[in-house]
Amino acid sequence: METSEDAISKHLLEIENIRRELDGYINLLGSLQNTEESIAVSMAGIPDIKKSESALIPYSHDIFLVGKITDEDNALVNIGSGVLKKMSINDVGKKLEKDMKEVQDTISQIVSIIQNLQTKGKRIEEEINKLYEDYKNKLQ
């Protein structure tokens, strides 16, 4: 039969595992929120493309060139692993909307997971407190 001390230790280990899991999900949530913000900025800038006479063109990570936009109707879009695809501005807008929905859906799922882990952690904490009180009463 499991002693109160063993049960408390087991529950404390569970709490530590939940804490680690929560940390990972919270970091992921922050990253997703940054992605969501980046997509929102890109979406907001689409209407201004046709109005722009010039743009900053990334040359390297820290170097940008000022250039003129010669094709206002198309853009090159990174579709993954540095592969670029030519897309119409309308299709870029649709892609950004799709990407935004996917990110927001994932954020909702992560928030739900975080809430469930917090609830589970709170339940285990209550069990630990009860076990500790029972253990204290047995010692008296």
N, C-alpha and C positions, 0 to 999 in steps of 0.2 A: 504494500500500500504506500502511496506517495505521501510524504510528510508535508506539513505546511511550508517548511523551508524549501523543500524541493519544488513545490508548486509555485511559490513566490519566485524562485530563481528562474523557473521555466517561463513564467509570465513576464518577468523582467527582460529575458532574452527576446521574447516575442515583441515587446515594446521597442527594444533596440532595433530589431529587424524592420519594424514598421517605420521607425524614425528614418532609417537609411533609405527605405523605399520612398518615403515622403520627400526626402531631400532630392532624390533623383527625379521624381515627378515635378517638384517645384522648379528645379533647374530646367527641365524640359518645357514647362509652362512658360517660363521667362523667355526661352528661345523662340517658342511659337508666337508669343506676343510681339517679339521683335520682328518676326517674319510678317505677322499680320500688319504691323505698322508700316513696314517696307512696301508691302503690296498696296496698302491704302495710299501711300505717297505716290506710287507709280500710277494708280488709278486716277488720282486727282490731277496728275500732270498730263494725261492723255489729251484733254481738250486744248491744252496750250501748245501742243506740238505744231499744229498748222499756223499758229500765231508767231512762233519763234523764228527769228532770223538766224540765230546762232545758238550753239550748245556747247557744253563742256564735254569733251570726248576723252574717256580714260585711255591713257597711253600705257601706264603701268599703275601699280598700286598707289603711288604717291604723286604721279605726274598726270596732268590733264592738259589738253590742248583746246583752244577755242576754234570751233569749226562751223561751217554753214550747213544747214540742213538742205539737201538737194532732193530728197525723196520723202515727202511728208506723208505719203500714203502707206508706207511699209516700214517695218523695223526688223532687225535681227534679234531673235530671242534665244537665250540659252535654254535648251530643252533638257539639259543634264550632261554632266561630264565634259563641259566645255564645248558641246556640239551646238552650233547656231543654226537656226531655221528662219528663213525669211517668212514673215507673216504680215498680213494687212493690219493697219492700226485697229480696225474693227475687230479682227480676230484676236489681236493682242488684248483688247479690252475684255472680250469674252473669256480668254484664258485667265486673265487676272481675276475676273469675277469667279470663275470656277476654282482657281487656286485659293481665293479668299474664303469661299464656302468650305473647302476641304480643311483649311487651317482652323476656321471657326468651329467646325464640327469636331476636329481633333481636340481643340481647346476645351470644348464642352465635355468630351469624354474624359480628358485628364482631370478637369475640375471635379467630375463625378467620382473618379477613382480616388482623388485626394480626400474628398468628403467621406467616402466609405472607409478609407484607411484611418481618418481621424475618429470616426465613429467606433471603429474596431478598437483603436488604441484607447479611447475613453472607456469602453466596456471592459477591456483587460485591466485598465488602471483601477476601475471600481472593484473588479474581482481581486486584485492584489490588495486593495485596502481592506476588503472583507476578510481575506485570508490572514492578513496581518493582525486585524482586530481579534479574530478567532485564536490565533497563535498567542497573542498577548494575554488573552483571557485564560488560556490553558496554563500559562506560566504562573499566573497569580494564584 
